[in-house]
Amino acid sequence: MEQPFDKRDGCIWYDGRLVPWSDATLHVLSHGLHYASCVFEGERAYGGAIFRSTAHSERLRQSAELLDFEIPYSAAEIDAAKHLVLERNGQTDAYVRPVAWRGSEMMGVSAHAQRLKGLRLDLAQYRRPDPATIPAKAKAAGLYMICTISKHQAERKGYADAMMLDWRGLVAECTGANIFFIQNGRIHTPTPDCFLDGITRQTVMELARRRGIEVIERRISPDELKNFSECFITGTAAEVTPVAEIADWRFKPGSISKQLMEDYSAEVQPKAAAA
Protein backbone atom coordinates (compact mmCIF):
# COMPACT_ATOMS: atom_id res chain seq x y z
CA MET A 1 0.00 0.00 0.00
CA GLU A 2 1.35 3.43 -0.96
CA GLN A 3 2.40 5.60 1.97
CA PRO A 4 0.10 8.62 2.62
CA PHE A 5 1.55 11.93 1.46
CA ASP A 6 1.62 13.41 4.96
CA LYS A 7 3.59 10.42 6.31
CA ARG A 8 6.40 10.31 3.78
CA ASP A 9 10.09 10.63 4.56
CA GLY A 10 12.14 13.55 3.32
CA CYS A 11 11.95 17.30 3.72
CA ILE A 12 9.98 20.29 2.41
CA TRP A 13 11.16 23.88 1.98
CA TYR A 14 8.80 25.87 4.19
CA ASP A 15 9.14 29.65 4.78
CA GLY A 16 12.84 29.73 4.09
CA ARG A 17 14.05 26.54 5.76
CA LEU A 18 13.95 22.80 5.25
CA VAL A 19 11.61 20.99 7.64
CA PRO A 20 10.71 17.29 7.98
CA TRP A 21 7.95 16.27 5.61
CA SER A 22 5.42 15.66 8.41
CA ASP A 23 6.11 19.06 10.02
CA ALA A 24 5.17 21.14 6.97
CA THR A 25 1.62 21.72 8.21
CA LEU A 26 -1.02 24.30 7.42
CA HIS A 27 -2.88 25.94 10.30
CA VAL A 28 -6.64 25.57 10.13
CA LEU A 29 -7.04 29.37 10.38
CA SER A 30 -4.98 30.09 7.28
CA HIS A 31 -6.77 32.44 4.91
CA GLY A 32 -5.74 30.25 1.99
CA LEU A 33 -7.83 27.39 3.34
CA HIS A 34 -10.96 29.44 4.06
CA TYR A 35 -10.94 31.83 1.07
CA ALA A 36 -8.71 30.12 -1.52
CA SER A 37 -6.05 32.85 -1.52
CA CYS A 38 -3.49 30.35 -2.75
CA VAL A 39 -1.33 30.00 -5.87
CA PHE A 40 0.81 27.12 -7.12
CA GLU A 41 2.96 25.78 -9.93
CA GLY A 42 3.40 22.28 -11.31
CA GLU A 43 6.93 21.59 -12.54
CA ARG A 44 9.05 18.66 -13.74
CA ALA A 45 12.67 17.86 -13.02
CA TYR A 46 14.58 15.82 -15.60
CA GLY A 47 18.04 14.55 -14.72
CA GLY A 48 18.17 16.88 -11.72
CA ALA A 49 17.21 20.04 -13.65
CA ILE A 50 13.76 21.63 -13.42
CA PHE A 51 12.47 22.49 -16.88
CA ARG A 52 12.03 26.29 -17.18
CA SER A 53 12.31 26.71 -13.44
CA THR A 54 12.63 30.51 -13.48
CA ALA A 55 9.60 30.96 -15.71
CA HIS A 56 7.55 28.96 -13.19
CA SER A 57 8.96 30.94 -10.25
CA GLU A 58 8.15 34.26 -11.92
CA ARG A 59 4.62 33.12 -12.73
CA LEU A 60 4.12 32.01 -9.11
CA ARG A 61 5.02 35.51 -7.91
CA GLN A 62 2.82 37.14 -10.54
CA SER A 63 -0.12 34.92 -9.58
CA ALA A 64 0.25 35.95 -5.93
CA GLU A 65 0.29 39.62 -6.90
CA LEU A 66 -2.95 39.14 -8.85
CA LEU A 67 -4.50 37.63 -5.71
CA ASP A 68 -3.28 40.65 -3.74
CA PHE A 69 -0.56 39.11 -1.62
CA GLU A 70 3.22 39.16 -1.90
CA ILE A 71 5.62 36.24 -1.85
CA PRO A 72 8.62 37.49 0.16
CA TYR A 73 11.16 35.62 -1.97
CA SER A 74 12.62 36.50 -5.35
CA ALA A 75 12.34 34.19 -8.35
CA ALA A 76 16.01 33.36 -7.88
CA GLU A 77 15.44 32.41 -4.23
CA ILE A 78 12.49 30.21 -5.21
CA ASP A 79 14.61 28.57 -7.90
CA ALA A 80 17.31 27.84 -5.33
CA ALA A 81 14.76 26.43 -2.88
CA LYS A 82 13.40 24.02 -5.49
CA HIS A 83 16.86 22.75 -6.39
CA LEU A 84 17.71 22.36 -2.69
CA VAL A 85 14.60 20.26 -2.13
CA LEU A 86 15.48 17.99 -5.04
CA GLU A 87 19.02 17.57 -3.75
CA ARG A 88 18.11 16.88 -0.13
CA ASN A 89 15.42 14.39 -1.10
CA GLY A 90 17.73 12.58 -3.51
CA GLN A 91 15.48 13.20 -6.51
CA THR A 92 16.56 13.74 -10.09
CA ASP A 93 13.38 12.96 -12.06
CA ALA A 94 10.47 14.33 -10.10
CA TYR A 95 7.31 16.45 -10.00
CA VAL A 96 7.86 19.72 -8.11
CA ARG A 97 5.01 21.66 -6.53
CA PRO A 98 5.72 25.22 -5.28
CA VAL A 99 2.71 26.64 -3.42
CA ALA A 100 2.13 29.95 -1.62
CA TRP A 101 -0.88 31.12 0.35
CA ARG A 102 -2.13 33.92 2.54
CA GLY A 103 -1.62 32.95 6.17
CA SER A 104 -3.59 33.68 9.34
CA GLU A 105 -2.87 37.40 9.64
CA MET A 106 -6.47 38.13 8.69
CA MET A 107 -9.52 35.95 8.26
CA GLY A 108 -12.50 38.12 7.36
CA VAL A 109 -13.78 39.00 3.90
CA SER A 110 -16.27 41.75 4.79
CA ALA A 111 -15.34 44.96 6.58
CA HIS A 112 -16.06 45.84 10.23
CA ALA A 113 -19.51 47.35 10.69
CA GLN A 114 -19.81 51.10 11.29
CA ARG A 115 -23.50 50.67 12.04
CA LEU A 116 -25.85 53.66 11.80
CA LYS A 117 -23.25 55.98 10.30
CA GLY A 118 -23.46 53.83 7.19
CA LEU A 119 -20.74 52.04 5.26
CA ARG A 120 -18.95 53.44 2.23
CA LEU A 121 -18.79 50.85 -0.55
CA ASP A 122 -16.81 50.79 -3.76
CA LEU A 123 -17.94 49.11 -6.98
CA ALA A 124 -15.92 45.90 -7.41
CA GLN A 125 -13.80 45.24 -10.48
CA TYR A 126 -14.68 41.54 -10.59
CA ARG A 127 -18.17 40.16 -11.14
CA ARG A 128 -19.98 37.14 -9.74
CA PRO A 129 -19.67 34.40 -12.40
CA ASP A 130 -22.43 32.77 -14.41
CA PRO A 131 -23.88 29.88 -12.33
CA ALA A 132 -23.35 27.68 -15.39
CA THR A 133 -19.62 27.99 -14.69
CA ILE A 134 -19.46 27.56 -10.89
CA PRO A 135 -21.44 25.85 -8.09
CA ALA A 136 -22.92 29.20 -7.05
CA LYS A 137 -25.07 27.75 -4.25
CA ALA A 138 -22.07 26.31 -2.39
CA LYS A 139 -20.33 28.30 0.33
CA ALA A 140 -17.02 27.17 -1.10
CA ALA A 141 -13.60 28.70 -0.42
CA GLY A 142 -12.76 29.03 -4.10
CA LEU A 143 -15.74 31.30 -4.73
CA TYR A 144 -14.38 33.87 -2.26
CA MET A 145 -11.07 34.48 -4.02
CA ILE A 146 -12.37 37.41 -6.10
CA CYS A 147 -14.17 38.71 -3.00
CA THR A 148 -10.88 39.04 -1.11
CA ILE A 149 -9.28 40.90 -4.03
CA SER A 150 -12.28 43.23 -4.33
CA LYS A 151 -12.38 43.99 -0.61
CA HIS A 152 -8.67 44.84 -0.49
CA GLN A 153 -8.92 47.07 -3.54
CA ALA A 154 -11.82 48.91 -1.90
CA GLU A 155 -9.99 49.34 1.40
CA ARG A 156 -6.96 50.84 -0.32
CA LYS A 157 -9.29 53.48 -1.79
CA GLY A 158 -10.76 54.29 1.62
CA TYR A 159 -13.94 52.23 1.39
CA ALA A 160 -15.10 49.59 3.85
CA ASP A 161 -16.10 47.03 1.23
CA ALA A 162 -17.31 46.70 -2.35
CA MET A 163 -20.56 45.86 -4.11
CA MET A 164 -20.23 43.24 -6.83
CA LEU A 165 -22.21 43.00 -10.03
CA ASP A 166 -23.02 39.67 -11.65
CA TRP A 167 -21.87 38.43 -15.05
CA ARG A 168 -24.83 40.24 -16.65
CA GLY A 169 -23.90 43.59 -15.10
CA LEU A 170 -26.73 43.47 -12.56
CA VAL A 171 -26.42 44.10 -8.82
CA ALA A 172 -25.39 40.92 -6.97
CA GLU A 173 -23.96 41.29 -3.44
CA CYS A 174 -21.04 42.62 -1.43
CA THR A 175 -17.85 40.62 -0.96
CA GLY A 176 -19.20 38.82 2.10
CA ALA A 177 -22.76 40.07 2.58
CA ASN A 178 -26.10 40.31 0.82
CA ILE A 179 -27.51 43.71 -0.11
CA PHE A 180 -30.94 45.37 0.16
CA PHE A 181 -32.42 48.66 -1.07
CA ILE A 182 -35.49 50.62 0.04
CA GLN A 183 -37.84 52.64 -2.15
CA ASN A 184 -41.21 54.05 -1.06
CA GLY A 185 -41.40 51.81 2.00
CA ARG A 186 -40.66 48.61 0.06
CA ILE A 187 -37.49 46.53 0.25
CA HIS A 188 -35.84 45.43 -2.99
CA THR A 189 -33.07 42.82 -3.12
CA PRO A 190 -31.35 40.93 -5.95
CA THR A 191 -32.60 37.44 -6.73
CA PRO A 192 -29.91 35.01 -5.44
CA ASP A 193 -29.42 33.12 -8.69
CA CYS A 194 -25.62 33.43 -8.82
CA PHE A 195 -24.69 33.99 -5.18
CA LEU A 196 -25.57 32.64 -1.76
CA ASP A 197 -29.06 33.12 -0.35
CA GLY A 198 -27.59 33.98 3.04
CA ILE A 199 -29.09 32.69 6.26
CA THR A 200 -28.97 36.21 7.71
CA ARG A 201 -30.59 37.43 4.49
CA GLN A 202 -33.45 34.97 4.92
CA THR A 203 -33.86 35.94 8.58
CA VAL A 204 -34.03 39.68 7.84
CA MET A 205 -36.54 39.16 5.04
CA GLU A 206 -38.76 37.25 7.47
CA LEU A 207 -38.38 39.99 10.09
CA ALA A 208 -39.39 42.62 7.53
CA ARG A 209 -42.47 40.65 6.52
CA ARG A 210 -43.48 40.33 10.18
CA ARG A 211 -43.49 44.14 10.24
CA GLY A 212 -45.71 44.20 7.18
CA ILE A 213 -42.90 45.49 4.96
CA GLU A 214 -43.05 44.19 1.42
CA VAL A 215 -39.87 42.45 0.24
CA ILE A 216 -39.34 42.17 -3.50
CA GLU A 217 -36.68 39.84 -4.94
CA ARG A 218 -35.82 40.81 -8.50
CA ARG A 219 -33.10 41.71 -10.94
CA ILE A 220 -31.71 45.17 -10.13
CA SER A 221 -29.76 47.29 -12.58
CA PRO A 222 -27.07 49.68 -11.28
CA ASP A 223 -28.97 52.48 -13.03
CA GLU A 224 -31.75 52.03 -10.48
CA LEU A 225 -29.54 52.80 -7.47
CA LYS A 226 -30.20 56.54 -7.81
CA ASN A 227 -33.88 55.89 -7.05
CA PHE A 228 -33.37 54.12 -3.69
CA SER A 229 -33.46 56.06 -0.42
CA GLU A 230 -31.90 53.49 1.92
CA CYS A 231 -29.49 50.60 1.56
CA PHE A 232 -28.24 48.00 4.00
CA ILE A 233 -26.26 44.79 3.95
CA THR A 234 -26.73 41.54 5.88
CA GLY A 235 -24.41 38.75 6.93
CA THR A 236 -23.23 36.80 9.94
CA ALA A 237 -20.41 39.31 10.52
CA ALA A 238 -22.23 42.45 9.32
CA GLU A 239 -25.59 41.46 10.89
CA VAL A 240 -27.73 44.37 9.59
CA THR A 241 -25.58 47.37 8.64
CA PRO A 242 -26.77 50.49 6.77
CA VAL A 243 -24.88 51.78 3.74
CA ALA A 244 -24.30 55.49 3.15
CA GLU A 245 -22.75 55.32 -0.31
CA ILE A 246 -21.81 52.97 -3.13
CA ALA A 247 -19.32 54.59 -5.50
CA ASP A 248 -21.24 57.65 -6.78
CA TRP A 249 -24.62 56.68 -5.32
CA ARG A 250 -25.73 58.10 -1.94
CA PHE A 251 -28.17 56.75 0.63
CA LYS A 252 -29.42 57.96 4.01
CA PRO A 253 -29.76 55.33 6.73
CA GLY A 254 -33.38 55.63 7.80
CA SER A 255 -36.21 54.17 9.83
CA ILE A 256 -36.53 50.81 8.05
CA SER A 257 -32.83 50.04 8.29
CA LYS A 258 -32.79 51.06 11.96
CA GLN A 259 -35.90 48.99 12.72
CA LEU A 260 -34.45 45.88 11.11
CA MET A 261 -31.17 46.37 12.97
CA GLU A 262 -33.12 46.38 16.24
CA ASP A 263 -35.34 43.47 15.22
CA TYR A 264 -32.36 41.36 14.22
CA SER A 265 -30.54 42.10 17.47
CA ALA A 266 -33.63 41.05 19.41
CA GLU A 267 -33.98 37.90 17.31
CA VAL A 268 -30.44 36.65 17.89
CA GLN A 269 -30.05 37.58 21.55
CA PRO A 270 -30.73 34.81 24.10
CA LYS A 271 -34.30 35.05 25.27
CA ALA A 272 -34.89 35.54 28.99
CA ALA A 273 -36.17 32.40 30.71
CA ALA A 274 -39.88 32.41 31.36
CA ALA A 275 -40.76 33.32 34.95
N, C-alpha and C positions, 0 to 999 in steps of 0.2 A: 504493500500500500504506500502511495506517495506521501511524503512528509508534508504536513500543513505548512503554508507559507510563513505563518508567524512562529513556527517552531524550528526553522532551518538554522543550520550553522552558518557562520560567516559574519560579515559586518556590513553596516549601512552608513553612508555619509549623511549626518544629520546635524544641521545648523553649525557647520564648520568643523565637525570632528567625527571620527569613526566611532561608532558604538556597536555593541553586539546586536545581532539581528533581532533578537527578542526584546531589546530595550528601545527600539525605534518606534515608540508608541505615539498615538494621537490622542490628545485629551478630548473627552466627550464634549467639552464646551468650546471647542475650536469652531470659529466662524465658518471655516471651509466645510465642516460636516453639516452644519445647520442650514447654510445659505449658498453652498456650492461655489464659494469664492476660492476656486482651486484651478490650477493649470498644470499641464504635464506634457511630456514628450515621450515618444516611443522610438528607441534607437537600437541599432545593431552594431556589435563589434565583430570584426572579421580578422583573425590572426592577431588579436590584441589591439587593433586600431578601430575606433568608432567611426563609422562612415559619416562624413560631414558633421562632425561633432560640434564645431563652432556655429554652424547654421542652426542646429537644434538649440544650442544654448542661447543664441540671440533671439530666436523665436519664443523660447520660454520666457525670457525677460519682457519681450514685447507683449505677450499674452497677459502677463501679470499687470502690466501698465494699462492695458485695455480694461481689465477688471478692477482697476483703481487701487492696486497695491504694488509695492516695490519689493523686488528681490534684492537683498543687500549684498549681492555678490556679482562681480563682473562676469561676462561670458568666459573670459580666460580662467577665472577662478572656478567656474562651473565645469569647464573642460577638464581642469586639473583634478577636480573632485571625482569626476567620472572615471578617469584613468586610474586614480588611486584605488577606487573601489574594485575595478577589474583586477588590478595587481594584487591587492590584499586578499581577494577571494579566489585567486588562482584561476581566473577566467580569461580565455582568449577569444572564444566564439560564444557570444552571449547577447541576450536582449537587455537593454539598459533603460531604466525608467526614472528620469528626473521628474520630481513633482514638487510644487510649491503651493502653499495655501495661506490664507489669512488665519492668524491664530486666535487667541482668546482675549485680545485687548478690547474687543467690543463685540456685543452679541445682537443688539437690536437692529431692526431695519427701519422702523418708523421713529420719528423724532419725539422728544419729551413734550408732553402736553403743556401748553400755556393757558389752557382753560378759557375763561370768558373773554380774555383779551383777544383771542382769535389767532390762529396760526397763519403764517405767511407761507404759501406754497408756490413752487415753481412749476413750470410745465415740463415734464420729462422728455428727454430726447428719444428714449426707447419706448416702444409700444407693446402692449400685451399681444401675444401671438394669436393667430387663427387657431381655434380649438381643433381644427383638423390636423394641426401639426404638433400639438402637445396634449398631455392629459390635464386639461385646464381645471378639472374638478378635484385634482389631488393637491394636498398641501405638501408639495414635494420640494426638497432643497433646491433642485436645479431650476425651478421656476422663479426663485428669488434672486438669481444672479443679476439680472438687469435691474431689479429693484434696488439692490445695494449700490450699484453704479449710479442710478438716478438720484438716490438719496444723498450720496456724497457730493455729486455735482451741484445739487440744490444747496447743500450746507455751505459749500465754498462760495456761493453767491449770496449768502446771508439769509436763505430761506430755511424753514424747519423741515420741509419735506417737499415732495413733488407729486403732482397729479399726472397719471398716465392715461394716454388715449389707447384705444384698441387698434387692431390692424386695419380697421375701416376708417380710422380717424375720429371715432366717437369717444365720448367720455367713458372711462373704465373704472379706475380706482386710484388710490394713492399707493405708495410703495409697500405699505404694510397695513392698510386700512381701507374700508369701504367708504364711499362718499355719498352725501345726500344734499339736496337743494330744496329751498322753500320758495313758493310763489303763491301769493293770494291765499295763504293759509293751508295750502296743500304741500305735501312732501313728494318730491320727485327723486328717483334714484335709478341708476343704470341697471338694466337687466343683466344678471350675472351669467352670461352665456360664454364668457371667455376668462373668467376669474372666479375666485372663491365666493360663494354665498356665505359670508362669515356668520359665525354663531352669534357674535355681538350684533351684527347687522339684523339677523332674524329677531333677536330679542328686542331691539329698539323699534323695529317695525311693529311688533306686537304691542309694545308699550304705547306707541303713537295711536294705534287703532283703538286701544282701550280708552284713550282720551277723545275718541271721535274724530281724530285727524286722518284725513284720507292720505293713503300712501300709494303712489303710482310708480310702478316699475316699467321703464320704457327705454328706448334708445334716446340718448341725449347728445345733441351736437354741441361742440364748443361755442358756436355762434349764439346759442341760447343762454349762455352763462350771464350775459349782460341783463337778462330779464329776471334773474333770481335775486331775492332780497337777503336770504340767509343761506349759509352753507355749514355743514358740520361733517366730521368723519367719525367712524366707529371702528373699534377693534379691541382686542383684549388689553393691549397696552394703552391705547388712546382712550378707551372707554367711549364717552361721547365728548368730543372736543370741537367747539366752533372754529370756523375758518374766517379770517378777515380779508384775505386776498389770495387769488390764484393768478400769477403772472400779472396781466393788466386788468383783470376783473376784480371788483371790490364788493365786499359783503359786510353787513352789520349784524353781529351776533344779537339775536333778539329773543322774544318770549318763547317761541317754540323750541329753539335750541336749548335755552336755559331750563325749560320744563322737562325736556327729555334727559338732560344731564341729571336733574334731581330725581326723576323717576328711575333712571338706571341705577343711580347710587342706592336708592331705597330697595331696588330689586335684588342687588347683589350683596347687600349687607346682611349679616346674620340676623334672623328675626328673633325678637325677644321671646323667651319661653312664656307660654300662656300661664296666667296666674292660677 
